[in-house]
Amino acid sequence: MNEKILITGASGFLGLHLTRHLRATTSAELHSLGRSHSDHLAGLGVTQHQGSVTDLDTVKAALDGVDTVYHLAGTVTRDKDAGPSVYRVHINGTRNVLRAVADAGLSRVVVLSTSGVNGVGEDPDFEATEDSPVAWDLIQRWPYYESKAFAEKEIEKFVAGGLPVKVARPTLLLGPGDYQQSSTGDVVKFLCGDVKAALPGGLSFVDARDVAAALPALLEHGEAGVGYLFSALNCTVREFLVLLEQASGVKAPGFVLPRKLIDRAEGVMKWASGLKAFGGLDPQTFEMGCHYWYLDASRAQRDLGFAPRPASETLKDTVEFLRGR
């Protein structure tokens, strides 16, 4: 009998790539749990169950007969006012999925977290590893990352109870196929000429296709409870914009907001950057762009065979997809 796999959040950016990868590499029976019907999943022959991971009974019903679970469902937002709904989905949803998995006697489960729980710092020499502590003092101002960190607290409880949960912590996901622009919205702004200056921080990114291909290896070979980091490139925000210029032909802004000026007048700079003439940045994006999100992905490379494609290919494919949309 074929393996039966349930993917929560299968209609999302990473979820669709994982679904395509599993369809191409396995004969498994694929099921999804999501809040609405997806034509993309229907085209891939996925059996769709509608509902939310915040409802335990719904999760248990979707798990009927399932052998393996990839829990990818989440809410990507930089809206500080979205905190309550984000916390419900990430914390309660993760707890419900793992409770249902444990009650069903299953042991094959992967949960998607984010590198942002521990992969952010204020020092340009900072580079996170799996052993880096959660950056509570920084992420408490950003609901998405803090809620993911609390979700990992739920994971720790189940791992301590004997459930071998495997955890993925990818950085910013780029590449083609982000139909909802959950990860590529900033690239859209750049292509539209709305990025007027570079913030003084640094970022990392990785191709969603490469992370999708690595998740089955994480399931089979990863160590339970370890948040494996997935990244292809660390670079300053200015360097990232230059790479986008090379991929798109759109001129990157040459001006980098001075760190000293931001340190002296952060409130004024944050206000000014929110004006349309200066790019229309929301306060959280401004704050994040002044930090460093650098990662060391060598453990995933060593333990899981993770091999990200060249960053230039990812950005070229991202730009082509967005322009086609």
N, C-alpha and C positions, 0 to 999 in steps of 0.2 A: 504494500500500500504506500502511495506517495506521501511524503511529508506534507503536513498542513501548517502553513505559516500565516500568522496574523501580524499586520503592520498597522499601528495607529499612526495617524498623520500621513498616510500614504499618498495623499493628493498634494502634499507640500513639495517644496523645492527638492530637498534631499529624499523625501519619501518616494517621489516618482522615479528618481534615478535608482534608488534601491530596488524598487519594483521591477524596473526594466532589467537591472542586473540579475536579479533572481530569476526572472522569466527567461533570460538568455543563458543562464548557467546551471539551472536546476529544472527538474520536472515537478517541483513542489506545487501543491494546490495553494494559491495565494488568496488571502482574505484581507479586508481592510476594515477599520473602524474610523468613521469620520462623521462630521456634523451634517454633511450634505453629499449628494450624489456627484461623482466626478466622471465626466466623459472620457478623460484621459485614462482613468483606471478601467473604465468599461472597455475601452479599446485594447487594453492589455489583458482582458479576460479575468479581471479580479472580481471575486464575489464581495460585494460591498454591504457592510452593516452600518446603518445610520444611527448615530447617537454620540454622546460625549463621554470622555474618560472620567469626567467628574461624577458620573452615575455608576456606582459599583455593580448594580444588577445588569446594566447594559454591557459593561465590560465582561462580566461572567458569561452572559449569553453569547457574546462574540467569540469567547474562548472555547466554546464547545467543540471538542474533538481536535483542538489545536495542539501541535507539538512544539512550536517555536514562536516566540514573540519578539518583535522589534517595536519598542515603544518610542516613537518619534514625535508624537503629538505635542504641540506647544503653541504659544502665542508670541510672535516676535514683534516687539514694539519698543519705541523710545518715549512713549507717553507716560509721564509720571503719574497721571491721573488714572491710568489703566491698571494700577497696582492690584486692586482686589481680584479682578478677573484673571490676571496673570498668575497670581498666587494660587487661585483655585485650580487652574489648569495644571500648573507645574507641580504643585505640592500634593493637592488632593488627588489629581489625576495619576501621578506616579504612585502614590500610596495605593490607590484602587487597583491599578494594573498589577502591581507586585503582590497585593493581597489575593487577587484572583488567580494569579500564576501559582502562588504558594498553595492556595486551597485546592487547585486542580492537580497538585502533585507534579508540576512541571519544573524543569531546571534550566531550560534553554531560553534565556532572555537577555536582550540588549536594551539599554536605556540611553537615549540621547541627552547629553547635558551640553555644556558649552565651555570652551577654554576660558571664557570671561570670569568664571568663578575664582580662578587663581592666576590667570594669565594676564594680569594688568598691574602696572606699577608706575611710579613717578620718576624713576631713574632711567635714562636712556640705555644704561648698561644692563637693565633688568631683562632676564629671559627665563620664563617659567619652565619647570619640569613637572612631572607627575607628583613629585614630592613637595612642591611648593605649597605653602599654606593658603587657605582661602583668604582672599583679600577683603575681609569683612569691612574694614574701615573705609575702603573705597567704594565697594559695590552697594553699600547700604543706600546710596543716593540713586541707584539705577535698579528699578523693580525687576526688570527682566533677569539680570544677573543674580540679584539677591534671591529671587524666588527659585532659580535653578540651584543655587547653593543650598537652600533649605530642602529642595527636592533630593539633593545628594545626601542630606541627613537622613531622609526616609530610606534611601538605598542602603545606607550603612546599617540601619536597624535590621533590614531583611538579610543582608550579608552576614551579620553577626548571628542571625537565627538559622543560618545554614543554606540560604538561597544564593546560588552562585551568579549574582547579577554582574553582567559585563557593562562597562560604562565608556561611552565615547564622548570626548570633549573636542570637537572641531572648532577651529577659529572661523573667521568670516568666510562664508561659502560664496563662491563665484562660479561662473561657467554658464552654459546655456540652460534654458528650461525653468527659469524663475518667473513663472507666469504671474505671480502675485507681487513681484518685486519686494519680497520680504527681506532679501539680502542685497539686492542690486540697486536699490533706490538711489544710493549716492552716486552710482555710476551713471544712472539716468540724468541726475542733476548735472553731472560733469558734461555729458554729451549735449545737454541743452544749453550749456554755457553759463550755468547758474553758480558755478564754483569760482569765486572771485579771488580767493587767497588760500594758501595752505596753512592749516593749523600746525603747531610746532611739535606734535606728538609723533607716534609711530604705530604701525599696525602690522598684522599678518593676515594672510588669506590662503585659501586652499580650494581646489576644484571639487565641487560637489560630487562629480562623477568618481573621483578618486576615493573620497570618503565612503561613498556608497559601495564601492568595490571592496573596501577594507572591512566593512561591518561584519560580513560572514566570517572573515578570518579572526576578527575580534571575538565573535561568538565561540569559535572552535579553540582558539589558542590564547585568548586574553586571560589575565589574572583577575579573578572576581574582586570587585570593589575598587579597582584601580581606574582612575579617570585618564584614559589614554588620550594624549594630545595629538591632534592632526593639523599640520600646517605645511605649506609649501615654501613660503617666503616671508621674511621679516623685512620691513622697510619703513622709512619715514613717510609721513603723509605726502610731503613734497615729492619724494621718489616714486610713490605710488601714482601720483598725478602725471608724472613724466612718462611712466610706463603706459598709462591710459592714453596719453598723447601719441605715443608710438603705435598703439593698437588701433587708434581711431582717427588720427589726423587732426583732432581738436586740440587747439593750443592750451597747454597747461599754464595756469597763472604762475608768474615768476615770484610773486611776493609771498613771504612766509611771515605770519604774524609773530612779532618778537615775543619771546618767552618773558623777558623782563617787563615788558609793557603789560602783558597779561597778569603777571604776578602783582604788579602795582595797582592795576585798575581792572580786575577781572570782571566786575559787575558791568562797567561801562563797555568793555570789549564784547561781553556776551550780549548786551543789549544791541550794540551796533551790528554785530554779526547776524542778528535776527532781522534786520532790515532787508527788504528785497534787494536793494542796491548793493548790499554786501553779501548776498548769497542766501539770505533767509534761513539761517541755521536755527534749529530749535536749541534750547539751552542744554539739553542732555547730549546732543551731538557735539556741541561746542566743548563741553567738559570732557567727553570721551576722546575727542581729537587732540586734547592737550596731555593725554597720558600715553603710555607705551604698552602695547599688547603683543609683546614678543614671546615666541615659544621655541622650545627645543623638542622636535618631534622624533628624536633618534630612537626612543624606546619603541614607538609604533613601527618604525622602520626595522628595528632589530627583531622584535617579538612577533610582529604580524606580517612582515614583508611589505609594509606600506611604502609605495614608490610614487610620489606625486609627479605629475607631468610638468614640463616647463611653465613657469608663470606667464610667459609671453603667449603661449597657446591658450591658456585659460582666459586671459584678458581679451584676446582676439575673438574667441568664441563667444564670450560674454557680450562684447560690443556688437557682433554680427546678429546675435539673437535679439538683443534689445532693439536694434535698428529695424529688424524684420517685424517686430511687434508694433 
